[in-house]
Amino acid sequence: MAWIELEHLSHCYQAGTEQEHRALDDVSLAVEEGAFVAVLGANGSGKSTLAKHLNALLLPTSGACRINGLDTAAAADTGELWKIRQQVGMVFQNPDNQLIAAVVEDDVAFGPENLGMPPDEIRTAVREALACVNMTHYRKFAPHLLSGGQKQRVAIAGALAMKTRCLVLDEPTAMLDPQGRAEVMETVCRLHEQQGITIVLITHFMEEAALADRVIVMANGRVADDGTPREIFRKAAALKAFGLDVPLATELGLELRASGLDVPQDILTDDELTSALVTLADYPHGLTAATREGRG
């Protein structure tokens, strides 16, 4: 059984009215525990609505959403949504909307306190969570004194303190400068690699999506494509039809190939692009080393 299961999930806003809008339309997908999944889509594609279902902030209009075997609609009926929200932490776009306490460590403690953890366990959970995001030094700081990237790392720590097993991040770097973006993504990747936390990242930055193990493309409330970053980003024309782009390194690689140069068609990162350009400089006529040796 997958850790996250969506089965024919649909969601309508203002259902039954003239303003009814179907944001998700018969979505079925599964995410295994420990996966790193990026979700892409143009504005209005349904990706943020999808994210909110994973934390039971929204419930299905039809179909089902199950988190670690727990049906979100059933949990709402029995008053047990906390069982889902303890396991799935949410981090949103605007860090200022997530921090409510006057001191960083108090903010991180807010979730565990609401879960009724004993004080000793709360202190341990807060200390460990801040260490995980490299924010221990700032535990006594007021959140408004932090940078955007630091605020997002505190928000992540707040989820970790509840012993969450999955982080759902809804465009967490959209309002950050390049340094803040790098801080947050380094933290997310480290938590996935070192602690095995399941990551669902909603993003419009293609370079961030390239860090994931799997990319899901949303369009018109449906799953339009699903595969590894290399599989998805080599379909540049299809992505552009959905109003999306590809990583800059991929775009440059495709342009080089279109110019007749012999570079790989699935370049994904800056390092891979650099390697391809070095090879071209060594063999300016596009010959590979093996071909050149064969001709020698």
TORMARLO-971959 format. One line per field, with one value per residue (C-alpha): residue number from 1; residue in one letter; x negated, y negated, z negated. Coordinates in steps of 0.2 Angstrom, whole numbers. Example, Ala and Ser with C-alpha at 12.3 -4.5 7.8 and 13.67 -1.06 7.14 Angstrom:
BEGIN
nr	(1; 2)
rest	(A; S)
x	(-62; -68)
y	(22; 5)
z	(-39; -36)
//
This chain:
BEGIN
nr	(1; 2; 3; 4; 5; 6; 7; 8; 9; 10; 11; 12; 13; 14; 15; 16; 17; 18; 19; 20; 21; 22; 23; 24; 25; 26; 27; 28; 29; 30; 31; 32; 33; 34; 35; 36; 37; 38; 39; 40; 41; 42; 43; 44; 45; 46; 47; 48; 49; 50; 51; 52; 53; 54; 55; 56; 57; 58; 59; 60; 61; 62; 63; 64; 65; 66; 67; 68; 69; 70; 71; 72; 73; 74; 75; 76; 77; 78; 79; 80; 81; 82; 83; 84; 85; 86; 87; 88; 89; 90; 91; 92; 93; 94; 95; 96; 97; 98; 99; 100; 101; 102; 103; 104; 105; 106; 107; 108; 109; 110; 111; 112; 113; 114; 115; 116; 117; 118; 119; 120; 121; 122; 123; 124; 125; 126; 127; 128; 129; 130; 131; 132; 133; 134; 135; 136; 137; 138; 139; 140; 141; 142; 143; 144; 145; 146; 147; 148; 149; 150; 151; 152; 153; 154; 155; 156; 157; 158; 159; 160; 161; 162; 163; 164; 165; 166; 167; 168; 169; 170; 171; 172; 173; 174; 175; 176; 177; 178; 179; 180; 181; 182; 183; 184; 185; 186; 187; 188; 189; 190; 191; 192; 193; 194; 195; 196; 197; 198; 199; 200; 201; 202; 203; 204; 205; 206; 207; 208; 209; 210; 211; 212; 213; 214; 215; 216; 217; 218; 219; 220; 221; 222; 223; 224; 225; 226; 227; 228; 229; 230; 231; 232; 233; 234; 235; 236; 237; 238; 239; 240; 241; 242; 243; 244; 245; 246; 247; 248; 249; 250; 251; 252; 253; 254; 255; 256; 257; 258; 259; 260; 261; 262; 263; 264; 265; 266; 267; 268; 269; 270; 271; 272; 273; 274; 275; 276; 277; 278; 279; 280; 281; 282; 283; 284; 285; 286; 287; 288; 289; 290; 291; 292; 293; 294; 295; 296)
rest	(M; A; W; I; E; L; E; H; L; S; H; C; Y; Q; A; G; T; E; Q; E; H; R; A; L; D; D; V; S; L; A; V; E; E; G; A; F; V; A; V; L; G; A; N; G; S; G; K; S; T; L; A; K; H; L; N; A; L; L; L; P; T; S; G; A; C; R; I; N; G; L; D; T; A; A; A; A; D; T; G; E; L; W; K; I; R; Q; Q; V; G; M; V; F; Q; N; P; D; N; Q; L; I; A; A; V; V; E; D; D; V; A; F; G; P; E; N; L; G; M; P; P; D; E; I; R; T; A; V; R; E; A; L; A; C; V; N; M; T; H; Y; R; K; F; A; P; H; L; L; S; G; G; Q; K; Q; R; V; A; I; A; G; A; L; A; M; K; T; R; C; L; V; L; D; E; P; T; A; M; L; D; P; Q; G; R; A; E; V; M; E; T; V; C; R; L; H; E; Q; Q; G; I; T; I; V; L; I; T; H; F; M; E; E; A; A; L; A; D; R; V; I; V; M; A; N; G; R; V; A; D; D; G; T; P; R; E; I; F; R; K; A; A; A; L; K; A; F; G; L; D; V; P; L; A; T; E; L; G; L; E; L; R; A; S; G; L; D; V; P; Q; D; I; L; T; D; D; E; L; T; S; A; L; V; T; L; A; D; Y; P; H; G; L; T; A; A; T; R; E; G; R; G)
x	(0; -7; -9; 1; 16; 28; 42; 53; 51; 61; 63; 76; 76; 93; 101; 119; 118; 116; 98; 94; 76; 69; 51; 47; 55; 53; 35; 28; 10; -1; -17; -28; -35; -52; -49; -53; -40; -39; -22; -22; -8; -3; 9; 26; 19; 25; 8; 11; 28; 20; 7; 21; 29; 13; 15; 34; 35; 48; 58; 64; 80; 79; 66; 54; 38; 29; 13; 4; 20; 31; 45; 46; 65; 68; 55; 65; 81; 73; 63; 47; 39; 25; 19; 16; 9; -4; -11; -10; -17; -13; -24; -16; -22; -22; -33; -26; -9; -15; -24; -14; -25; -36; -51; -57; -58; -40; -34; -42; -34; -16; -12; -19; -10; 7; 4; 2; -16; -24; -35; -51; -47; -42; -59; -68; -58; -61; -79; -81; -70; -80; -96; -89; -86; -102; -93; -98; -108; -92; -81; -79; -77; -60; -54; -52; -71; -75; -77; -64; -74; -77; -58; -54; -67; -58; -41; -49; -56; -38; -33; -47; -44; -28; -37; -30; -34; -30; -33; -21; -28; -17; -29; -40; -53; -42; -44; -62; -78; -91; -100; -84; -79; -95; -94; -77; -81; -97; -87; -73; -85; -95; -79; -75; -92; -97; -80; -70; -56; -43; -44; -30; -36; -24; -35; -36; -55; -61; -78; -70; -59; -75; -81; -66; -65; -48; -39; -20; -13; 4; 15; 34; 36; 29; 12; 5; -12; -21; -39; -57; -64; -74; -59; -48; -60; -65; -47; -50; -37; -24; -28; -27; -10; -5; -13; -28; -47; -62; -78; -89; -103; -90; -85; -102; -106; -91; -96; -114; -107; -95; -111; -118; -130; -132; -127; -116; -97; -93; -104; -97; -109; -122; -136; -130; -129; -147; -153; -145; -152; -170; -168; -163; -178; -190; -181; -174; -168; -156; -166; -165; -181; -177; -174; -190; -200; -192; -198; -215)
y	(0; -17; -30; -43; -37; -47; -38; -47; -62; -77; -94; -108; -125; -132; -116; -117; -136; -146; -149; -131; -127; -110; -112; -93; -81; -63; -62; -45; -43; -35; -41; -29; -33; -41; -48; -65; -71; -88; -94; -107; -116; -133; -144; -136; -119; -112; -109; -119; -112; -95; -100; -105; -88; -79; -88; -87; -106; -101; -86; -77; -82; -64; -50; -47; -53; -41; -46; -31; -21; -35; -41; -60; -61; -48; -56; -72; -63; -55; -70; -62; -74; -77; -60; -65; -82; -75; -65; -77; -95; -109; -124; -138; -152; -166; -163; -178; -169; -154; -161; -166; -166; -180; -169; -155; -141; -145; -144; -128; -121; -126; -111; -98; -108; -106; -88; -86; -81; -81; -97; -87; -79; -96; -103; -88; -89; -108; -106; -92; -101; -117; -107; -98; -115; -123; -136; -132; -148; -158; -149; -165; -177; -185; -178; -196; -198; -183; -182; -174; -158; -157; -159; -145; -134; -138; -133; -117; -114; -117; -102; -91; -94; -85; -70; -72; -59; -69; -88; -96; -112; -124; -135; -138; -148; -159; -175; -172; -179; -167; -164; -160; -148; -139; -138; -131; -118; -113; -109; -100; -89; -85; -80; -68; -61; -59; -56; -48; -61; -60; -76; -83; -100; -111; -123; -134; -134; -120; -119; -114; -101; -94; -89; -77; -59; -61; -75; -76; -89; -96; -104; -108; -99; -82; -73; -78; -68; -59; -53; -56; -73; -68; -60; -75; -89; -81; -85; -103; -107; -98; -107; -124; -119; -118; -135; -128; -128; -117; -120; -133; -120; -109; -123; -127; -109; -108; -123; -116; -100; -110; -119; -102; -100; -83; -85; -73; -76; -74; -87; -92; -101; -115; -102; -91; -106; -111; -94; -94; -111; -105; -89; -101; -112; -96; -89; -104; -94; -85; -69; -59; -53; -35; -40; -50; -35; -24; -35; -37)
z	(0; 5; -9; 0; 11; 21; 29; 42; 32; 37; 29; 33; 25; 22; 27; 33; 36; 53; 47; 46; 51; 52; 47; 47; 59; 56; 50; 46; 40; 27; 18; 8; -9; -7; 10; 16; 28; 37; 43; 58; 66; 72; 62; 60; 64; 47; 39; 23; 21; 22; 9; -3; -2; -8; -25; -25; -24; -10; -9; 7; 16; 23; 23; 9; 1; -10; -21; -28; -26; -35; -24; -26; -25; -37; -49; -48; -53; -68; -74; -71; -58; -70; -66; -48; -52; -64; -50; -36; -39; -28; -23; -13; -1; -13; -29; -38; -38; -47; -62; -77; -92; -98; -99; -87; -99; -105; -88; -84; -101; -96; -86; -99; -113; -103; -102; -121; -121; -139; -142; -142; -125; -118; -123; -116; -100; -98; -100; -88; -75; -75; -74; -59; -49; -56; -66; -84; -85; -82; -95; -106; -91; -86; -70; -62; -63; -52; -33; -22; -20; -39; -42; -31; -39; -56; -48; -43; -60; -67; -56; -61; -80; -78; -71; -54; -41; -26; -21; -9; -3; 7; 17; 2; 11; 22; 11; 7; 14; 22; 5; -4; 10; 9; -10; -10; 4; -4; -20; -10; -1; -17; -26; -12; -10; -28; -37; -23; -25; -11; -1; 10; 17; 27; 37; 52; 52; 64; 56; 40; 48; 56; 38; 36; 40; 48; 57; 59; 71; 68; 81; 79; 63; 70; 70; 87; 86; 73; 73; 68; 71; 86; 94; 91; 96; 112; 117; 119; 132; 122; 106; 115; 121; 103; 99; 91; 95; 93; 82; 90; 93; 102; 113; 118; 121; 133; 142; 144; 152; 163; 169; 174; 160; 152; 134; 124; 126; 108; 99; 83; 72; 74; 71; 85; 97; 92; 95; 112; 116; 111; 122; 137; 133; 133; 149; 158; 173; 161; 161; 145; 137; 142; 160; 161; 154; 166; 180; 173)
//
